[in-house]
Amino acid sequence: VLDSLIAKHQQLAVQQQQQQQSQQQQQQPAQQLPRQGSKRLREDEQSEDADNNSKGSAEHAAIAHCVQLFRDRVMPTCCEAHITRQQLLHLMKTSRQCQNRNAAAAAGAGNTVAAPVTVSAQDMQRHLLACDLVCRDRHVPDTYMFCVPGASAVVKSVLAGRQQLMQLLSRKMYQEAFEKELCCVRLRGSCLTPTFHIRDLQGRGLVTCIDTTAGRLVRLVRRK
């Protein structure tokens, strides 16, 4: 997941950088001519687009850099489900210093290296939060919990599908239905199959599954 996230933002940074260079090449011949009326307006718009592409390219490069530091330094070191803000920034800063030293050593040896990406501590936290790699712990101040990117959509699907099946069974006369009937239900707000949700309900002890001659029966557990 992290590798694909890094590759995605690196590709976006390169694309926007190429667009910026292309717009700059288009502006150079136009700047040699007298600017009048609508031509001047178009040149100003092109210059603004080039500035936006430059900012977007730097933003994607910074995100890719932060995710790479997170993958290489934070994940191998932390075994807990949470990390303090100070620990996170310390690991990211240590990694950045090592990369800058390696870049300086390579430059001293005559090798060509890319310019190091400089990201502030505030931007590092913002990028990691935006990528769903960490989230704030509401119970402990200045503490982050590790997340899986895209997991929020799965959690929402699990909750939505669970609620819909529970409501469907509760409306039945005997609060039961055949599994094949439930598997044909179209669940709104869930990207998971009804079979998954039936297993989820069974695992949570909310339903019981009974094999009958007519097929598998799913029955809602009555709470005392």
N, C-alpha and C positions, 0 to 999 in steps of 0.2 A: 504494500500500500504506500509506504513512504517513498520507495523508488519511483513508482508511477507518479506520485505527487511532485517529486523533484523534477522528473523528466517533463511533466506537463508545464510547469512554470518556466523551466529553462527554454522550452520550445516557444512559449508565448513571448518571453523576453527577446529571443532572437527574431521572431516574426515582427514584433513592433519596432525593433531596432532597424530591420531591413526596410520597413515602411517609412521610418524617419529618414533614412538615407536616401530613399527614392524621392521623397518630398523635397529634401534639400537639393537634390540634383535638378528637380523641376523648377525650383525657385531661382537657381543661379542664372539661367539665361534671362529670366523675367526681370531680375534685378538690374540688368545692364540697360534696360529700356526705361524711358520716362514713365513714371507711374501716374495714371490718370483714371479718375472715376471708378468704374466697376472693376477695372484691372487691379487697382490698388486694393479694393475690398477683397477680391479673390486672393491676392497675395497675403493679406493680413489673415484671412481664414486658413490658408495653407500653413502659414507660420504658426498659428495657434494649434492646428492639428499636429504639426511636427513636435511642438512642445508637449502636447498631451501624450504622443507616442513615446517621447523620451522619458516622461514621468512613469508611464505604464511599463516600459521596459525595465527601468530601474526598480520599480515596485516588484515585478515578477522575479527579477534576479535576486532581490533581497529575500523574498519568500522562499525561493529555492535554496538559498544559502542557509536560512534559518532552519529549514526542514532537514537539510543535510547535517548541520551541526547537531540537531536534536537526535537524528538517527545514529550518528557516529559517536557522540559523547554522552548523551543523556540516557538513552535506552540501554546500552550495555552496562551502565553503572548502577541504575536504580532498579531495585527489585520490589519495592513497595508500590502500592497503588496511588500514592500521593507524593508530592514533593513541595518543599517550601519555595517561595519566590527567590529567596537568597541563594539556595542551593542550585536552583535552575539557572539563574543568571551567572553564578560562579562557574558552572560547568560549560555553559555556552561561551563565556568570556575566556576561559582557559583554552578552549578549542580554537577560538579566534586568534588568540595570541600565538598558539602553536602554528597555525596556518600562515600568519604573517612572518614568523621566523623562518619557516620553510621557504616562503616566497622570497625573502631577502637572501637566504642562502643560495637558492637557485639562481637568483639574479646575479649574485657575486660569482657564481661559476660560469656565467655567460649563457645560461639557458633562458629562453623566452617564456614568461609566465603571464597569466592573466592578472589584471589589477584586482587586489583583494576587495571584497564587498564590505563596506562599513555599514553596520546596522546598530542603531542605538538600543539601549536596554528596553525602552518603552515600545519601540517598534518590534523588537523580538517577541515581547509578550503579546502584542497585538496580532502579529502574524501567526503565532502558535494557536491563539484563541480562534482566529478566523479559519484556520485549517482544521479545527476540531481535534487537535492533538492533545490539548489540555482544556480543562474547564475550572472555574473558580469553585473552591469548596466554601459553601455558604455557612458551614458550621465552624470552620477554623480560618481566621483571618490570615492573609498573605500566604495562602496555601493553594496549590493546584492539584487536581486529580487527573490522571492520565485517561485519555479517551481513544476510541477507535473512530477514525473519520467515516462518516456516513452511518454510524450506528444509531443515531437519533431517528432516522427514517424507519429502521427495523423495529426499534422500541415502540414507536407510534403505531406501526402496523400490528404488532403483537397485542397492544392494548385495545386497539380498535376492533380487531377480529375477535378477540376474547369477549369483549362487551357485546358484540352483535350476536355471537352464537349463544351466549348466556340469555340474552333477551328473547332469542328465537325459541329456545327450549322452554323458557319460563312461560311463554304464551301457549304452549301445547297443553292439551287437556291433562295428560299424565306426565307432563314435563319430560318427554322422551321422544326420540325420533331415530329413524334408521340412518346409519352412517352414510349410505349411498345417497340418501335424500339431502343430508347436510353438505355433502361434497358437491352438490349441484348449485348450492347457494352462492350468489355473487356478493362478496363482502365489500362494502364501501370503506375506503380509507385504509385498505390493507393490501400490501403487495405479496402476501404469503397465501398459500393454499389453505382451503378449509381443513384438509387432513392435518396440516401442521397445527392448526388451532385446536383441533380435537385432541391431539396428543398433548398439547400444552395444558388444556383443561384437565385432562386425565392425570397428568403429572402433578398438577396442583391440587388434586383431590376434589375438584369441583364437579366432575362427572364420572360415571362408571360405564364401562363398555361390557355388554353382555352378548355372547354369541347365541343366536337363535336359528331355527330352521329357515326363517325368512331372511336372515342376514344379521349383520352386527347392529346391535341396538345401543344408542348413546342415551343415558339417562342422567338427568340433573340430580345431584346429591342434595337431599333435603337437610337443611341445617336445623338443629334442635334449638 
